[in-house]
Amino acid sequence: MEKQQYIEAGRIVNTHGVAGEVKIEVWLDSPQFMKRFRRLYIDGSPRAVLSARVHKSFLLCALEGVNDVNAAMALKGRTVYIDRADAHLPAGTYFLQDIIGSRVVDEQGRALGVLTEVLERPASNIYVVKGETEHLIPAIPEFVMSTDLERGVITVRLIEGM
């Protein structure tokens, strides 16, 4: 599976203050992770991050070329992207968008379907697998045995009722 260069990272939900800072709802693991990026992309254009700090579950950023509240307001509602090349993930981790479309098989190698969606829930993510029937599989080690990004295959253990 081909990986996209730019990854949806969040959405600008508001301005913060009068100096042009934007408030970003972060879609990545955490605002702390996103805070490390020195460049964000909005509408396909790179914007240098002049400063970034976490406030509650949001990221407050000062962006290059956004010098007042009016410029920041013009960005409200826009999706923010990061460049995959700038993301240094720990071994064994991946972006959720990289596994969407993966084939899902059970422990015996029988095809169950394709991963179509990942529901992010407080307790754990839930994989939505669509095949002959739909399966909702908690994304925890008891049920997800392995994820092979290179082959695009996820091996799972099902129990009665899944």
C-alpha positions in Angstrom: 0.0 0.0 0.0 1.3 3.4 -0.9 1.6 5.8 2.0 0.5 9.4 1.6 3.2 12.0 2.1 1.0 14.4 4.1 -1.0 13.2 7.1 -4.1 14.9 8.4 -3.0 16.2 11.9 -5.8 18.4 13.0 -8.1 21.3 12.4 -7.8 25.0 13.3 -10.9 25.5 15.5 -10.3 29.1 16.6 -7.9 32.0 17.2 -6.1 32.6 20.5 -5.4 36.1 21.6 -4.9 39.0 19.3 -1.4 38.3 18.1 -2.4 35.7 15.5 -2.1 32.4 17.3 -4.4 29.6 16.2 -6.0 26.9 18.3 -5.6 23.4 16.8 -7.7 20.4 17.6 -5.1 17.6 17.3 -6.0 14.4 15.6 -2.7 12.7 16.2 -1.9 10.8 19.4 -1.4 14.0 21.4 -0.8 17.7 21.2 2.7 17.0 22.7 3.6 14.9 19.7 2.4 17.5 17.3 4.2 20.3 19.2 7.5 18.8 17.9 6.8 19.7 14.3 8.6 22.8 13.0 6.5 23.0 9.8 2.8 22.5 9.3 0.9 22.4 6.0 -2.4 24.3 5.3 -4.0 24.2 1.9 -0.9 22.5 0.5 1.4 25.4 1.6 4.1 25.0 4.3 3.9 27.3 7.3 6.8 27.5 9.7 5.8 27.1 13.3 7.2 30.0 15.2 6.0 28.8 18.6 3.8 26.1 19.9 2.4 25.1 23.3 -0.1 22.7 24.7 -3.3 24.2 26.3 -5.6 21.5 27.7 -6.1 19.1 24.7 -5.3 21.7 22.1 -2.2 23.0 20.4 -1.7 26.8 20.3 0.6 27.9 17.5 2.1 31.0 16.1 2.6 30.4 12.4 4.7 32.2 9.9 2.7 34.9 8.0 -0.1 34.9 10.5 0.5 38.1 12.4 -2.9 39.2 13.8 -6.3 37.9 14.8 -7.8 38.6 11.4 -5.2 36.4 9.6 -5.7 33.7 12.2 -9.5 33.9 11.8 -9.1 33.3 8.0 -7.6 29.9 8.8 -10.4 28.8 11.1 -11.9 25.5 10.0 -8.9 24.5 7.8 -7.3 21.1 8.1 -3.6 21.0 9.2 -1.2 18.4 7.8 2.2 17.2 8.7 4.8 15.8 6.3 5.5 12.1 7.0 9.2 12.7 6.5 9.2 15.0 9.6 7.5 12.3 11.8 10.0 10.1 13.5 7.8 7.3 15.0 9.1 4.8 17.4 9.7 1.3 16.0 6.5 -0.8 15.8 4.2 2.3 15.6 2.3 3.7 12.6 -0.2 6.2 11.6 -3.8 4.9 11.5 -4.3 6.0 8.0 -1.5 3.6 7.0 -3.6 0.6 8.0 -6.9 1.6 6.5 -7.5 -0.7 3.5 -5.4 -3.5 5.0 -6.7 -7.0 4.5 -7.8 -8.6 7.8 -7.3 -12.3 8.4 -7.9 -14.6 11.4 -5.2 -16.7 13.1 -5.8 -19.5 10.6 -5.3 -17.1 7.6 -8.9 -17.0 6.6 -9.9 -13.6 5.1 -12.4 -11.6 7.2 -12.5 -8.5 5.1 -10.8 -5.1 4.8 -10.2 -2.5 7.6 -12.4 0.4 6.6 -12.4 2.6 9.6 -10.8 3.0 13.0 -13.1 4.2 15.8 -11.2 6.1 18.4 -12.6 5.4 21.8 -11.3 6.2 25.3 -10.7 2.6 26.3 -9.2 1.5 23.0 -9.5 2.0 19.3 -11.9 -0.3 17.5 -11.2 -1.7 14.0 -14.2 -1.8 11.7 -13.7 -4.7 9.3 -16.1 -5.2 6.4 -16.3 -8.4 4.5 -19.2 -10.9 4.2 -20.1 -9.6 7.6 -19.0 -6.6 9.6 -16.6 -7.1 12.6 -15.9 -4.7 15.3 -12.5 -5.6 16.8 -10.9 -3.9 19.8 -7.4 -2.8 18.8 -5.7 -4.4 21.8 -3.1 -7.2 21.9 -5.6 -9.9 23.0 -7.3 -9.5 19.6 -4.8 -7.9 17.2 -2.1 -10.5 16.8 0.1 -8.7 14.2 0.1 -5.8 11.8 2.2 -6.2 8.7 2.4 -2.7 7.1 4.6 -4.0 4.2 2.1 -6.6 3.1 -1.0 -4.7 4.2 -2.3 -7.5 6.4 -3.6 -7.5 10.0 -4.0 -10.8 11.8 -6.7 -10.9 14.5 -8.1 -13.4 17.0 -11.9 -13.5 17.0 -14.1 -14.6 19.9 -17.8 -15.5 19.9 -19.9 -12.4 19.0 -17.3 -10.4 17.2 
